[in-house]
Amino acid sequence: MTGFLAELGRKLAERWFTLLVLPGLAYLLVGAAAVRLGQSGWHDWRALWDGFTALTEGDPGQQDSLVARAVLLILAAVPVSAAVGALAQALAGPVERALCGPWPRPFTALSTRLTARRERAWTAEDTAYRRQRALAEAAGRRQITSTQAARHADRQTAQNQATGTSPAAPDAARSTTTPDPARSDDDLDPARAGTAPSVDPDAAAVADSVAARTTRPVTAHATAPSATGLDTTQPATAPSPAPTPARPTGGTPTRPAQHHAARATRYAGIAAHHDRRAAVHAARRNANSLIRPEHPTRLGDRLHAPAVRLGAEYGIDLATVWPRLWLLLPTSTRDTLTETRTRLDAAFALGGWALLYLPLALCWWPAALIALVTAAVAQRRAALAAEAYAELVEATVDLHLDRLHSRLAEPRPSPQQGRALTERLRRGL
């Protein structure tokens, strides 16, 4: 027990010295430089060095007083540094509120406007994403139908070759037996298929029109007199009867099969095009927020996303379930979560140091640059730590929620069971 307490005290002392004393000493040095240099001589490093040597040098007969002065400065600097560090840690809470939101008065109106603007941008990208996905799915259904029509034409040609039937008869019957991509309304209309998108119910028709623009119609030719009296060949509006073509040889694709295969290839390209555009809109939407924005900043929505997404998937209230689930987690999982959350808290504390450096700019303007750099680093670290922490929380619930259900005599989780579990844990409150 004595060894354990000694090790614990050593770790606490190291943590106290690292988090509070060292940053506090750096802050005191910058503050001393600000007071010494001022605004007019902000770059006079010689004056700063002269001030330092004045503290460390003295007359030959005053060495004892110099040592005593140095000891007193050190003894005074350590607790003052620790106090400044504690103040920076206390400012981590306001910094977290500022980076995450929602903001209190008098910034409530600004918070509401920023949230509404982010929500409008998110909705626009989400609507565009869903529309592109609907177009891609419609083109994909057209591709499948064209592929099936090409295969049917090949099989019909093979049967004609085997029975010696003229190809004109199958071509006439093809309009009623072959699924024509241009007439497969039940397959192309999302409303009839039961998968109508909320943003563009005519997505299939749009995809069909795009493909139709790339299709070159086959026109017949007729003989018309020219201005010189000679007969020339010009396209006519109505096709003339063509001679009966020769029976195709085995293995050679027929014209209907080639036509449907070409349509299938075009629709595949259209589907790929809309898939790429959908991916672009999805990336823009997720860069704004993974859920519908409810906070003025992306960081706030990222930390709130696990509660929304897990609630939609399992029907649980994460704030209610998490304390019970935490007790069932393995030690390694809890250590990982604690370490990630510690990094996030350290980023917020770094933002507190940025706030402390701002008042020094009144005496020495380079302190404002230090504050800005510190704030930028804090915001970046907070974003990375929040991303990792949110992912870990979702992964933890996905992997260990079954254990909580089993310990509470519940079967495997479902949305209905999750809501029942939440009500049970709330105990009617």
C-alpha beads as a LAMMPS data file, in Angstrom:
LAMMPS data file: protein, C-alpha beads

429 atoms
428 bonds

1 atom types
1 bond types

-500.0 500.0 xlo xhi
-500.0 500.0 ylo yhi
-500.0 500.0 zlo zhi

Masses

1 110.0

Atoms # bond

1 1 1 0.000 0.000 0.000
2 1 1 2.854 2.377 0.805
3 1 1 4.478 1.740 -2.574
4 1 1 1.171 2.294 -4.353
5 1 1 0.612 5.601 -2.573
6 1 1 4.161 6.704 -3.341
7 1 1 3.724 5.895 -7.047
8 1 1 0.381 7.656 -7.116
9 1 1 1.879 10.735 -5.476
10 1 1 4.732 10.766 -7.954
11 1 1 2.357 10.613 -10.943
12 1 1 0.178 13.344 -9.505
13 1 1 3.218 15.537 -8.925
14 1 1 4.381 14.997 -12.506
15 1 1 0.941 15.785 -13.853
16 1 1 0.643 18.887 -11.680
17 1 1 4.075 20.103 -12.766
18 1 1 3.433 19.415 -16.458
19 1 1 -0.066 20.844 -16.747
20 1 1 0.144 23.769 -14.380
21 1 1 3.646 24.832 -13.408
22 1 1 5.480 24.706 -16.742
23 1 1 2.792 26.547 -18.772
24 1 1 2.435 28.996 -15.884
25 1 1 6.196 29.721 -15.874
26 1 1 6.081 30.365 -19.618
27 1 1 3.184 32.742 -19.095
28 1 1 5.061 34.597 -16.346
29 1 1 8.103 35.000 -18.590
30 1 1 5.986 36.441 -21.395
31 1 1 4.297 38.746 -18.899
32 1 1 7.653 39.951 -17.593
33 1 1 8.812 40.614 -21.154
34 1 1 5.617 42.542 -21.886
35 1 1 6.082 44.764 -18.837
36 1 1 9.780 45.290 -19.543
37 1 1 9.534 46.103 -23.275
38 1 1 6.173 47.827 -23.627
39 1 1 4.587 48.857 -26.897
40 1 1 7.256 51.280 -28.055
41 1 1 10.221 48.962 -27.523
42 1 1 8.473 45.689 -28.333
43 1 1 11.510 44.437 -30.315
44 1 1 14.269 45.738 -28.002
45 1 1 15.669 42.367 -26.942
46 1 1 18.842 43.995 -25.580
47 1 1 16.799 45.815 -22.967
48 1 1 15.185 42.479 -22.065
49 1 1 18.593 40.856 -21.675
50 1 1 19.832 43.768 -19.571
51 1 1 16.873 43.341 -17.265
52 1 1 17.634 39.635 -16.890
53 1 1 21.315 40.192 -16.117
54 1 1 20.400 42.856 -13.568
55 1 1 18.573 40.139 -11.613
56 1 1 21.416 37.623 -11.804
57 1 1 24.451 39.887 -11.292
58 1 1 25.526 41.882 -8.311
59 1 1 28.513 43.314 -6.514
60 1 1 31.134 40.893 -5.103
61 1 1 29.981 41.549 -1.557
62 1 1 26.318 40.943 -2.386
63 1 1 26.472 37.318 -3.527
64 1 1 24.534 36.061 -0.516
65 1 1 21.726 38.531 -1.104
66 1 1 21.679 37.587 -4.805
67 1 1 21.265 33.882 -3.964
68 1 1 18.527 34.696 -1.483
69 1 1 16.767 36.795 -4.072
70 1 1 16.930 33.964 -6.644
71 1 1 15.557 31.476 -4.119
72 1 1 12.713 33.804 -3.223
73 1 1 11.883 34.329 -6.912
74 1 1 11.765 30.591 -7.516
75 1 1 9.656 29.953 -4.444
76 1 1 7.260 32.699 -5.495
77 1 1 7.158 31.706 -9.172
78 1 1 6.117 28.090 -8.579
79 1 1 2.887 28.761 -6.695
80 1 1 2.058 31.736 -8.924
81 1 1 2.566 29.553 -11.998
82 1 1 0.363 26.862 -10.506
83 1 1 -2.322 29.448 -9.761
84 1 1 -2.214 30.770 -13.332
85 1 1 -2.414 27.202 -14.624
86 1 1 -5.428 26.519 -12.439
87 1 1 -7.067 29.648 -13.849
88 1 1 -6.452 28.392 -17.392
89 1 1 -8.012 25.049 -16.454
90 1 1 -11.032 26.879 -15.065
91 1 1 -11.414 28.762 -18.354
92 1 1 -11.637 25.437 -20.226
93 1 1 -15.362 25.273 -19.483
94 1 1 -16.218 28.618 -21.126
95 1 1 -13.949 27.742 -24.034
96 1 1 -15.790 24.456 -24.534
97 1 1 -19.103 26.309 -24.486
98 1 1 -17.793 28.810 -27.033
99 1 1 -16.460 26.114 -29.374
100 1 1 -19.500 23.854 -29.097
101 1 1 -22.500 26.046 -28.285
102 1 1 -25.280 26.863 -27.907
103 1 1 -24.144 30.245 -26.670
104 1 1 -25.722 32.029 -23.720
105 1 1 -26.978 35.587 -23.633
106 1 1 -26.198 38.069 -25.102
107 1 1 -25.057 35.775 -27.939
108 1 1 -28.238 33.712 -28.168
109 1 1 -29.495 35.485 -31.286
110 1 1 -26.138 35.062 -33.019
111 1 1 -26.085 31.375 -32.079
112 1 1 -29.573 30.903 -33.514
113 1 1 -28.702 32.635 -36.787
114 1 1 -25.520 30.617 -37.285
115 1 1 -27.366 27.387 -36.537
116 1 1 -30.106 28.264 -39.033
117 1 1 -27.557 29.126 -41.716
118 1 1 -25.711 25.842 -41.197
119 1 1 -29.010 23.965 -41.311
120 1 1 -29.976 25.588 -44.616
121 1 1 -26.636 24.687 -46.158
122 1 1 -26.892 21.143 -44.814
123 1 1 -30.432 20.718 -46.143
124 1 1 -29.463 21.985 -49.595
125 1 1 -26.591 19.519 -49.871
126 1 1 -28.684 16.666 -48.492
127 1 1 -31.471 17.394 -50.987
128 1 1 -28.984 17.486 -53.861
129 1 1 -27.443 14.232 -52.639
130 1 1 -30.791 12.453 -52.515
131 1 1 -31.748 13.756 -55.955
132 1 1 -28.494 12.507 -57.492
133 1 1 -28.955 9.149 -55.786
134 1 1 -32.492 8.904 -57.211
135 1 1 -31.180 9.685 -60.701
136 1 1 -28.416 7.108 -60.338
137 1 1 -30.883 4.461 -59.191
138 1 1 -33.239 5.256 -62.071
139 1 1 -30.384 4.973 -64.576
140 1 1 -29.335 1.737 -62.926
141 1 1 -32.820 0.294 -63.386
142 1 1 -32.726 1.381 -67.035
143 1 1 -29.368 -0.346 -67.426
144 1 1 -30.745 -3.582 -65.977
145 1 1 -33.796 -3.432 -68.246
146 1 1 -31.654 -2.806 -71.344
147 1 1 -29.345 -5.657 -70.424
148 1 1 -32.303 -7.985 -70.039
149 1 1 -33.691 -6.835 -73.397
150 1 1 -30.335 -7.513 -75.087
151 1 1 -30.205 -11.013 -73.638
152 1 1 -33.809 -11.647 -74.712
153 1 1 -32.991 -10.513 -78.254
154 1 1 -30.005 -12.874 -78.367
155 1 1 -32.113 -15.787 -77.154
156 1 1 -34.860 -14.975 -79.672
157 1 1 -32.324 -14.875 -82.492
158 1 1 -30.896 -18.213 -81.424
159 1 1 -34.394 -19.726 -81.436
160 1 1 -35.063 -18.287 -84.912
161 1 1 -31.852 -19.776 -86.220
162 1 1 -32.725 -23.146 -84.714
163 1 1 -36.278 -23.212 -86.149
164 1 1 -35.535 -21.403 -89.401
165 1 1 -38.072 -18.675 -88.645
166 1 1 -37.735 -15.362 -90.498
167 1 1 -36.337 -12.639 -88.242
168 1 1 -39.161 -10.286 -89.233
169 1 1 -41.684 -12.202 -87.139
170 1 1 -39.680 -12.069 -83.922
171 1 1 -39.007 -8.394 -84.508
172 1 1 -42.722 -7.781 -84.785
173 1 1 -43.392 -9.814 -81.664
174 1 1 -40.544 -8.213 -79.799
175 1 1 -42.620 -5.166 -78.961
176 1 1 -44.909 -7.331 -76.806
177 1 1 -42.476 -9.930 -75.463
178 1 1 -39.208 -8.040 -74.932
179 1 1 -38.954 -5.590 -72.025
180 1 1 -38.226 -2.391 -73.920
181 1 1 -36.267 0.148 -71.819
182 1 1 -38.218 2.988 -73.386
183 1 1 -41.540 1.522 -72.227
184 1 1 -40.695 0.068 -68.800
185 1 1 -42.668 2.655 -66.905
186 1 1 -43.218 0.477 -63.849
187 1 1 -39.478 -0.023 -63.526
188 1 1 -38.464 3.556 -64.211
189 1 1 -41.108 5.536 -62.366
190 1 1 -39.977 5.594 -58.701
191 1 1 -43.504 6.306 -57.547
192 1 1 -44.834 3.075 -59.129
193 1 1 -41.851 1.085 -57.916
194 1 1 -42.492 2.147 -54.341
195 1 1 -39.173 3.981 -53.997
196 1 1 -40.143 7.495 -54.941
197 1 1 -37.641 10.071 -53.653
198 1 1 -39.071 12.956 -51.746
199 1 1 -37.121 15.534 -53.712
200 1 1 -37.532 14.449 -57.390
201 1 1 -40.278 11.953 -58.298
202 1 1 -39.451 12.351 -62.028
203 1 1 -35.837 11.272 -61.619
204 1 1 -36.206 8.301 -63.982
205 1 1 -37.660 10.470 -66.730
206 1 1 -34.746 12.893 -66.395
207 1 1 -32.229 10.061 -66.684
208 1 1 -34.087 8.695 -69.721
209 1 1 -34.042 12.089 -71.414
210 1 1 -30.288 12.363 -70.874
211 1 1 -29.782 8.975 -72.509
212 1 1 -32.185 9.816 -75.342
213 1 1 -30.136 12.879 -76.257
214 1 1 -27.119 10.658 -76.926
215 1 1 -29.044 8.190 -79.111
216 1 1 -28.791 8.722 -82.846
217 1 1 -32.032 7.664 -84.657
218 1 1 -31.678 5.382 -87.642
219 1 1 -33.387 7.057 -90.618
220 1 1 -34.361 5.476 -93.905
221 1 1 -33.435 6.992 -97.223
222 1 1 -35.577 7.766 -100.308
223 1 1 -34.805 9.075 -103.734
224 1 1 -35.755 12.724 -104.379
225 1 1 -35.046 14.853 -107.441
226 1 1 -32.397 17.497 -107.058
227 1 1 -32.326 20.967 -108.536
228 1 1 -30.216 19.706 -111.477
229 1 1 -32.710 17.032 -112.402
230 1 1 -30.478 14.187 -111.179
231 1 1 -31.632 11.709 -108.539
232 1 1 -29.914 12.085 -105.171
233 1 1 -30.383 10.199 -101.926
234 1 1 -31.943 12.219 -99.075
235 1 1 -33.454 11.160 -95.741
236 1 1 -37.221 10.755 -95.717
237 1 1 -39.563 11.099 -92.767
238 1 1 -41.145 7.646 -93.207
239 1 1 -38.868 4.600 -93.633
240 1 1 -39.352 2.548 -96.794
241 1 1 -39.686 -1.225 -96.581
242 1 1 -36.244 -2.800 -96.385
243 1 1 -35.381 -6.103 -97.965
244 1 1 -35.418 -9.114 -95.705
245 1 1 -31.928 -9.414 -94.188
246 1 1 -30.011 -12.609 -94.349
247 1 1 -30.190 -14.927 -91.423
248 1 1 -27.446 -13.996 -88.923
249 1 1 -24.744 -16.508 -88.349
250 1 1 -24.288 -18.147 -84.972
251 1 1 -22.499 -16.032 -82.331
252 1 1 -23.008 -12.710 -84.147
253 1 1 -25.096 -10.182 -82.141
254 1 1 -28.184 -8.898 -83.926
255 1 1 -29.127 -5.265 -84.371
256 1 1 -31.742 -5.280 -81.546
257 1 1 -29.205 -6.839 -79.183
258 1 1 -26.577 -4.268 -80.150
259 1 1 -29.096 -1.481 -79.676
260 1 1 -30.061 -2.618 -76.174
261 1 1 -26.425 -3.256 -75.222
262 1 1 -25.513 0.272 -76.306
263 1 1 -28.371 1.663 -74.222
264 1 1 -27.212 -0.370 -71.224
265 1 1 -23.697 1.065 -71.620
266 1 1 -25.026 4.621 -71.819
267 1 1 -27.198 4.156 -68.748
268 1 1 -24.239 2.712 -66.858
269 1 1 -22.276 5.868 -67.644
270 1 1 -25.185 8.048 -66.547
271 1 1 -25.505 6.122 -63.282
272 1 1 -21.770 6.477 -62.605
273 1 1 -21.964 10.208 -63.318
274 1 1 -24.791 10.740 -60.845
275 1 1 -23.037 8.546 -58.267
276 1 1 -19.977 10.785 -58.475
277 1 1 -22.080 13.908 -58.069
278 1 1 -23.919 12.322 -55.143
279 1 1 -20.578 11.573 -53.495
280 1 1 -19.549 15.220 -53.878
281 1 1 -22.770 16.466 -52.268
282 1 1 -22.476 13.889 -49.476
283 1 1 -18.921 15.030 -48.724
284 1 1 -20.031 18.675 -48.566
285 1 1 -22.976 17.785 -46.334
286 1 1 -20.833 15.729 -43.953
287 1 1 -18.170 18.439 -43.867
288 1 1 -20.872 20.681 -42.444
289 1 1 -22.321 18.117 -40.042
290 1 1 -23.035 14.395 -39.849
291 1 1 -26.502 15.172 -38.497
292 1 1 -28.972 17.978 -39.059
293 1 1 -27.247 20.966 -37.409
294 1 1 -28.440 21.873 -33.928
295 1 1 -25.421 23.950 -32.815
296 1 1 -23.705 27.042 -34.227
297 1 1 -20.420 25.144 -34.741
298 1 1 -19.488 21.848 -36.342
299 1 1 -17.614 20.793 -33.201
300 1 1 -20.790 20.959 -31.152
301 1 1 -22.736 18.886 -33.679
302 1 1 -19.923 16.330 -33.882
303 1 1 -20.004 15.741 -30.133
304 1 1 -23.813 15.602 -30.242
305 1 1 -23.941 13.242 -33.235
306 1 1 -23.472 9.980 -31.249
307 1 1 -26.565 10.679 -29.144
308 1 1 -28.682 11.391 -32.247
309 1 1 -27.405 8.519 -34.371
310 1 1 -27.469 5.920 -31.598
311 1 1 -30.915 7.080 -30.575
312 1 1 -32.170 6.612 -34.137
313 1 1 -30.572 3.179 -34.455
314 1 1 -31.254 1.657 -31.031
315 1 1 -33.920 3.945 -29.583
316 1 1 -31.793 4.755 -26.517
317 1 1 -31.134 7.950 -24.612
318 1 1 -27.344 7.973 -24.530
319 1 1 -27.122 10.270 -21.492
320 1 1 -29.256 7.828 -19.500
321 1 1 -27.690 4.587 -20.712
322 1 1 -24.021 5.639 -20.710
323 1 1 -23.317 5.543 -16.918
324 1 1 -24.638 1.956 -16.664
325 1 1 -22.822 0.896 -19.801
326 1 1 -19.581 2.428 -18.519
327 1 1 -19.566 0.065 -15.547
328 1 1 -19.658 -2.965 -17.866
329 1 1 -16.851 -1.863 -20.172
330 1 1 -13.480 -3.644 -20.123
331 1 1 -10.581 -1.790 -18.560
332 1 1 -8.804 -1.332 -21.879
333 1 1 -11.890 0.260 -23.448
334 1 1 -12.373 2.619 -20.534
335 1 1 -8.699 3.606 -20.620
336 1 1 -8.939 4.420 -24.328
337 1 1 -12.061 6.520 -23.842
338 1 1 -10.519 8.317 -20.861
339 1 1 -7.339 9.094 -22.771
340 1 1 -9.266 10.489 -25.728
341 1 1 -11.472 12.607 -23.492
342 1 1 -8.373 13.881 -21.681
343 1 1 -6.944 15.082 -24.993
344 1 1 -10.181 16.894 -25.695
345 1 1 -10.150 18.564 -22.268
346 1 1 -6.491 19.514 -22.765
347 1 1 -7.429 21.231 -26.036
348 1 1 -10.092 23.244 -24.231
349 1 1 -7.572 24.140 -21.517
350 1 1 -5.185 25.335 -24.227
351 1 1 -7.941 27.661 -25.359
352 1 1 -8.009 28.974 -21.779
353 1 1 -4.328 29.868 -22.091
354 1 1 -5.148 31.776 -25.280
355 1 1 -7.629 33.859 -23.293
356 1 1 -5.008 34.585 -20.646
357 1 1 -2.504 35.827 -23.212
358 1 1 -4.924 38.353 -24.656
359 1 1 -4.676 40.911 -21.769
360 1 1 -0.888 40.969 -22.169
361 1 1 -1.410 42.492 -25.624
362 1 1 -2.388 45.736 -23.905
363 1 1 1.247 46.070 -22.779
364 1 1 3.037 44.223 -25.567
365 1 1 1.242 43.624 -28.880
366 1 1 3.160 40.410 -29.887
367 1 1 1.225 38.726 -27.073
368 1 1 -1.830 38.960 -29.334
369 1 1 -0.031 36.838 -31.922
370 1 1 0.766 34.286 -29.239
371 1 1 -2.893 34.235 -28.246
372 1 1 -4.056 33.771 -31.850
373 1 1 -1.631 30.937 -32.536
374 1 1 -2.557 29.253 -29.275
375 1 1 -6.258 29.560 -30.072
376 1 1 -5.784 28.100 -33.565
377 1 1 -3.834 25.143 -32.194
378 1 1 -6.468 24.600 -29.508
379 1 1 -9.292 24.617 -32.040
380 1 1 -7.493 22.145 -34.296
381 1 1 -6.669 19.790 -31.440
382 1 1 -10.239 19.997 -30.170
383 1 1 -11.622 19.085 -33.607
384 1 1 -9.351 16.046 -33.918
385 1 1 -9.995 14.882 -30.366
386 1 1 -13.769 15.360 -30.728
387 1 1 -13.788 13.301 -33.924
388 1 1 -11.906 10.464 -32.254
389 1 1 -13.980 10.608 -29.081
390 1 1 -17.321 10.594 -30.926
391 1 1 -16.250 7.621 -33.023
392 1 1 -15.136 5.736 -29.925
393 1 1 -18.431 6.397 -28.150
394 1 1 -20.451 5.072 -31.081
395 1 1 -18.198 2.035 -31.444
396 1 1 -18.443 1.324 -27.716
397 1 1 -22.241 1.360 -27.763
398 1 1 -22.349 -0.782 -30.901
399 1 1 -20.103 -3.437 -29.366
400 1 1 -21.243 -3.461 -25.729
401 1 1 -24.929 -2.517 -25.662
402 1 1 -25.844 -6.216 -25.787
403 1 1 -24.068 -6.736 -22.479
404 1 1 -26.190 -4.081 -20.826
405 1 1 -29.360 -5.680 -22.175
406 1 1 -28.291 -9.116 -20.994
407 1 1 -27.377 -7.853 -17.531
408 1 1 -30.787 -6.185 -17.278
409 1 1 -32.550 -9.348 -18.503
410 1 1 -33.407 -7.823 -21.864
411 1 1 -33.090 -9.630 -25.238
412 1 1 -31.032 -8.265 -28.116
413 1 1 -31.559 -4.529 -28.597
414 1 1 -34.147 -3.109 -30.943
415 1 1 -35.666 0.396 -31.135
416 1 1 -38.750 -0.676 -29.175
417 1 1 -36.675 -2.465 -26.550
418 1 1 -34.298 0.472 -26.387
419 1 1 -37.129 2.869 -25.599
420 1 1 -38.435 0.448 -22.997
421 1 1 -34.947 0.220 -21.506
422 1 1 -34.666 4.004 -21.388
423 1 1 -37.985 4.325 -19.586
424 1 1 -36.942 1.648 -17.138
425 1 1 -33.666 3.404 -16.342
426 1 1 -35.422 6.729 -15.956
427 1 1 -37.748 5.066 -13.425
428 1 1 -40.713 7.064 -14.601
429 1 1 -38.987 10.461 -14.287

Bonds

1 1 1 2
2 1 2 3
3 1 3 4
4 1 4 5
5 1 5 6
6 1 6 7
7 1 7 8
8 1 8 9
9 1 9 10
10 1 10 11
11 1 11 12
12 1 12 13
13 1 13 14
14 1 14 15
15 1 15 16
16 1 16 17
17 1 17 18
18 1 18 19
19 1 19 20
20 1 20 21
21 1 21 22
22 1 22 23
23 1 23 24
24 1 24 25
25 1 25 26
26 1 26 27
27 1 27 28
28 1 28 29
29 1 29 30
30 1 30 31
31 1 31 32
32 1 32 33
33 1 33 34
34 1 34 35
35 1 35 36
36 1 36 37
37 1 37 38
38 1 38 39
39 1 39 40
40 1 40 41
41 1 41 42
42 1 42 43
43 1 43 44
44 1 44 45
45 1 45 46
46 1 46 47
47 1 47 48
48 1 48 49
49 1 49 50
50 1 50 51
51 1 51 52
52 1 52 53
53 1 53 54
54 1 54 55
55 1 55 56
56 1 56 57
57 1 57 58
58 1 58 59
59 1 59 60
60 1 60 61
61 1 61 62
62 1 62 63
63 1 63 64
64 1 64 65
65 1 65 66
66 1 66 67
67 1 67 68
68 1 68 69
69 1 69 70
70 1 70 71
71 1 71 72
72 1 72 73
73 1 73 74
74 1 74 75
75 1 75 76
76 1 76 77
77 1 77 78
78 1 78 79
79 1 79 80
80 1 80 81
81 1 81 82
82 1 82 83
83 1 83 84
84 1 84 85
85 1 85 86
86 1 86 87
87 1 87 88
88 1 88 89
89 1 89 90
90 1 90 91
91 1 91 92
92 1 92 93
93 1 93 94
94 1 94 95
95 1 95 96
96 1 96 97
97 1 97 98
98 1 98 99
99 1 99 100
100 1 100 101
101 1 101 102
102 1 102 103
103 1 103 104
104 1 104 105
105 1 105 106
106 1 106 107
107 1 107 108
108 1 108 109
109 1 109 110
110 1 110 111
111 1 111 112
112 1 112 113
113 1 113 114
114 1 114 115
115 1 115 116
116 1 116 117
117 1 117 118
118 1 118 119
119 1 119 120
120 1 120 121
121 1 121 122
122 1 122 123
123 1 123 124
124 1 124 125
125 1 125 126
126 1 126 127
127 1 127 128
128 1 128 129
129 1 129 130
130 1 130 131
131 1 131 132
132 1 132 133
133 1 133 134
134 1 134 135
135 1 135 136
136 1 136 137
137 1 137 138
138 1 138 139
139 1 139 140
140 1 140 141
141 1 141 142
142 1 142 143
143 1 143 144
144 1 144 145
145 1 145 146
146 1 146 147
147 1 147 148
148 1 148 149
149 1 149 150
150 1 150 151
151 1 151 152
152 1 152 153
153 1 153 154
154 1 154 155
155 1 155 156
156 1 156 157
157 1 157 158
158 1 158 159
159 1 159 160
160 1 160 161
161 1 161 162
162 1 162 163
163 1 163 164
164 1 164 165
165 1 165 166
166 1 166 167
167 1 167 168
168 1 168 169
169 1 169 170
170 1 170 171
171 1 171 172
172 1 172 173
173 1 173 174
174 1 174 175
175 1 175 176
176 1 176 177
177 1 177 178
178 1 178 179
179 1 179 180
180 1 180 181
181 1 181 182
182 1 182 183
183 1 183 184
184 1 184 185
185 1 185 186
186 1 186 187
187 1 187 188
188 1 188 189
189 1 189 190
190 1 190 191
191 1 191 192
192 1 192 193
193 1 193 194
194 1 194 195
195 1 195 196
196 1 196 197
197 1 197 198
198 1 198 199
199 1 199 200
200 1 200 201
201 1 201 202
202 1 202 203
203 1 203 204
204 1 204 205
205 1 205 206
206 1 206 207
207 1 207 208
208 1 208 209
209 1 209 210
210 1 210 211
211 1 211 212
212 1 212 213
213 1 213 214
214 1 214 215
215 1 215 216
216 1 216 217
217 1 217 218
218 1 218 219
219 1 219 220
220 1 220 221
221 1 221 222
222 1 222 223
223 1 223 224
224 1 224 225
225 1 225 226
226 1 226 227
227 1 227 228
228 1 228 229
229 1 229 230
230 1 230 231
231 1 231 232
232 1 232 233
233 1 233 234
234 1 234 235
235 1 235 236
236 1 236 237
237 1 237 238
238 1 238 239
239 1 239 240
240 1 240 241
241 1 241 242
242 1 242 243
243 1 243 244
244 1 244 245
245 1 245 246
246 1 246 247
247 1 247 248
248 1 248 249
249 1 249 250
250 1 250 251
251 1 251 252
252 1 252 253
253 1 253 254
254 1 254 255
255 1 255 256
256 1 256 257
257 1 257 258
258 1 258 259
259 1 259 260
260 1 260 261
261 1 261 262
262 1 262 263
263 1 263 264
264 1 264 265
265 1 265 266
266 1 266 267
267 1 267 268
268 1 268 269
269 1 269 270
270 1 270 271
271 1 271 272
272 1 272 273
273 1 273 274
274 1 274 275
275 1 275 276
276 1 276 277
277 1 277 278
278 1 278 279
279 1 279 280
280 1 280 281
281 1 281 282
282 1 282 283
283 1 283 284
284 1 284 285
285 1 285 286
286 1 286 287
287 1 287 288
288 1 288 289
289 1 289 290
290 1 290 291
291 1 291 292
292 1 292 293
293 1 293 294
294 1 294 295
295 1 295 296
296 1 296 297
297 1 297 298
298 1 298 299
299 1 299 300
300 1 300 301
301 1 301 302
302 1 302 303
303 1 303 304
304 1 304 305
305 1 305 306
306 1 306 307
307 1 307 308
308 1 308 309
309 1 309 310
310 1 310 311
311 1 311 312
312 1 312 313
313 1 313 314
314 1 314 315
315 1 315 316
316 1 316 317
317 1 317 318
318 1 318 319
319 1 319 320
320 1 320 321
321 1 321 322
322 1 322 323
323 1 323 324
324 1 324 325
325 1 325 326
326 1 326 327
327 1 327 328
328 1 328 329
329 1 329 330
330 1 330 331
331 1 331 332
332 1 332 333
333 1 333 334
334 1 334 335
335 1 335 336
336 1 336 337
337 1 337 338
338 1 338 339
339 1 339 340
340 1 340 341
341 1 341 342
342 1 342 343
343 1 343 344
344 1 344 345
345 1 345 346
346 1 346 347
347 1 347 348
348 1 348 349
349 1 349 350
350 1 350 351
351 1 351 352
352 1 352 353
353 1 353 354
354 1 354 355
355 1 355 356
356 1 356 357
357 1 357 358
358 1 358 359
359 1 359 360
360 1 360 361
361 1 361 362
362 1 362 363
363 1 363 364
364 1 364 365
365 1 365 366
366 1 366 367
367 1 367 368
368 1 368 369
369 1 369 370
370 1 370 371
371 1 371 372
372 1 372 373
373 1 373 374
374 1 374 375
375 1 375 376
376 1 376 377
377 1 377 378
378 1 378 379
379 1 379 380
380 1 380 381
381 1 381 382
382 1 382 383
383 1 383 384
384 1 384 385
385 1 385 386
386 1 386 387
387 1 387 388
388 1 388 389
389 1 389 390
390 1 390 391
391 1 391 392
392 1 392 393
393 1 393 394
394 1 394 395
395 1 395 396
396 1 396 397
397 1 397 398
398 1 398 399
399 1 399 400
400 1 400 401
401 1 401 402
402 1 402 403
403 1 403 404
404 1 404 405
405 1 405 406
406 1 406 407
407 1 407 408
408 1 408 409
409 1 409 410
410 1 410 411
411 1 411 412
412 1 412 413
413 1 413 414
414 1 414 415
415 1 415 416
416 1 416 417
417 1 417 418
418 1 418 419
419 1 419 420
420 1 420 421
421 1 421 422
422 1 422 423
423 1 423 424
424 1 424 425
425 1 425 426
426 1 426 427
427 1 427 428
428 1 428 429
